[in-house]
């Protein structure tokens, strides 16, 4: 199975995004939930130019 080489799972808040994504850059991301110490992906996306800004657009939205 292919991997996206993502690092960690984080709470999706503006503060956390700014802490983890510290420069304007493209990237990919997975949205989901953690249960019993396992992260389950519900949505995979990408930004071609600013992943920080793209992730902030998801804050407060349901990824179902």
N, C-alpha and C positions, 0 to 999 in steps of 0.2 A: 504494500500500500504506500502511496506517495505521502510525503510529509511536507508541511509548510514551514517547518523549523521555527515555530513560535515559542516564546519564552514566557512561562508563568500564566496565571490567571489573576485578574484584578477586578476590583469593584469598578463599575462603569460610572464614574463621576468626573466632572470637570477637573477637580483637584487632582485625582489620581492619574488622569490622562496627561495633564501637564507635568506631573512628577515623573512619569514613565517615558513619555514621548517628548524629548527635550529639544528637538529641532524639526524644521519643516522638511518632510521627506515622504516618498511613496512607501507603501507597505500593504501587508495583508493582515487580516484579523479574523478571529472566530468569536461569535457571541453564543452564549449558552448558560449553563448552570452547573454547580458542583453538588454532587450527592455522594455520600460515603467516600469522600476523598478522591472522587473521580470527576473529571470535567467532561460534560456532555455538550457537544457542539450542536447548535440549532441553526446557525447561519454563518456562512463564510463570505467575507467581502474583501474589497481592496480599495485603496485610494491611489490614483496615479500621480498625485502631487503633494497632498498634505493629510497624512493619516491622523494626525492630532485633531484637525478640524472635522474630519469625517467621523471619527469615533464620538466626538461631542454631539454630533447630530443624532446619535442613537440614545443619548442619555434620557432616561425616563420613558423610553419606548419599549414595548414588548417585542422580542425577536421571534415570536411564534409565526 
